[in-house]
Amino acid sequence: MQDLFSPSKWTATQKLTVSFLVVILTGSFLLWLPISNQPGTHQTYLDHLFTAVSMVCVTGLTVLSIKDTYTVFGQIVGIILMQIGGLGLITLISVSLFYLKRRISLKSQTTLQMALNRNTNDNYKNFLFNAYRFTFAVEAIGALVLMTDFIPRYGWAKGAFNAVFVAVSAFCNAGFDNLGSNSLQDFVLNPTVNFTVALLIIAGGIGFTVWAELSERLNHYFHSRPRLLRLSFRRLSSHSRLALIATATLLFGGALITWLSELRHGSTIGNYNIFQQWMISFFQSAAFRTAGFSTLNYEATHPFTNLVYMILMLIGGAPGGTAGGIKVTTAAIMFLLFRSELKGHTEVTFHKRVIPASAVKQAMTIILFFFTVLMIGYSLLLLEHPNLNPYHLLFEAISAMATVGSSAGITSQLTTWGRIIIMGMMFLGRVGPFTVFLSLLQRDRKEIHYADTDVLIG
């Protein structure tokens, strides 16, 4: 019992959970302060807590308008909360420790290594710093590009600040904006905003490990100068290769399905030209996998389109990045398992390599955890809101659990208990799969051998 009150004896999962809780409670208190709120606003502490949970868990669901509720100070607090939630509190603390020249334990390094999906501690300090340099550099570039549109629209100070807010939110896959109450629907035909925000979302969702490896391969190409660029990428790891292939497949597959299902839908994309239709479709495909930005009203989209979006939300982005969901590599491993069973293979393979059985089991465990929590949360929402559309409630539940933040427009209609349920799902969706993964890695394996038995399947 005493171990519970001794942080030095906490497990990595306990430290992670408590760290996120502390940031959420601190953020909600700061957002609740009068200095953070516009004059005349009358939001409850629960509203600010809901916003803080959504920001730290980089979800994007909200019951209030950021622009109309919070002052510049409150919005700066929001930027900090999203940045912490996107990069992970553990890595923030570790960078501080490095800068203070304090020693970091091997156990802590192992925890951080797993948090960023890195399989080695070699040059760990450089890797961690490079992840931060990459983050701030990409966010800065994205903000500068957005400023070219926002400054003429809002003025120098407001335009620059709004660009920074949206850029940080997009890269961290948070889905918040400070432009109004209808997300980015006013920018539905704006190529600058659409492509910049979409690329920021993708950059944050691919994962730092993949970017580090791509950078290493590019450096090899420029220094060694092989005859073909693909020769430099021949040694790309199976993880990076799988993450990139799955990401590209989902991005363009989601865009194609959106375009086909909404092509004749005049209230969404039916009245636009082909370039505008594909731009809008691509943006939805990018945003729905990890971030809650929207340029369409999802109450107007076809039910089939929303079903596809729910599948994209469940899958999410790549491990070791700012995205949520079960992760593209987890979904890809399940697809490879299915393919291997159809082909009668005894092992799951990818690119002439065998995926370990332990990784397959871990993927199945994470999916089982994810869907169990999702179904429990959805069932509670149905019990609490019998008068709301069950399809919209499922959309909301998946969006919360996958930390996406897109909504069918019912977030503000949730009761107090409904908001508490959604907050719990956002928190578990952000922290839960990772803590399950850590517990699987840290647990000592016990070999059990019993006699075989037969169980009918199907």
Buried (B, 14 or more C-beta within 10 A) or exposed (E): EEEEEEEEEBBBBBBBBEBBBEBBBBBBBBBBEEEBBEEEBEBEEBBBBBBBBBBBBBBBBBBBBBBEBBBEBBBBBBBBBBBBBBBBBBBBBBBEBBEEEEEBEEEBBBBBBBBBBBEEEEEBEEBBBBBBEBBBEBBEBBBBBBBEBBBEEBEEEBBBBBBBBBBBBBBBBBBBBBBEBEBBBEBBBBEBBBBBBBBBBBBBBBBBBBBBBBEEBEEBBEEEEEEEEEEBBEEBBBBBBBBBBBBEEBBEEBBBBBBEBBEEBEEBBEEBEEEBBBBBBBBBBBBBBBBBBBBBBBBEBBEEBBBBBBBBBBBBBBBBBBBBBBBBBBBBBBBBBEEBEEEEEEEBBBEEEBBEEEBBEBBBBBBEBBEEBBEBBBEBBBEBBEEBBEEBBBBBBBBBBBBBBBBBBBBEEBEEEBBBBBBBBBBBBBBBBBBBBBEBEBEEEEEEEEEEEEEEEE
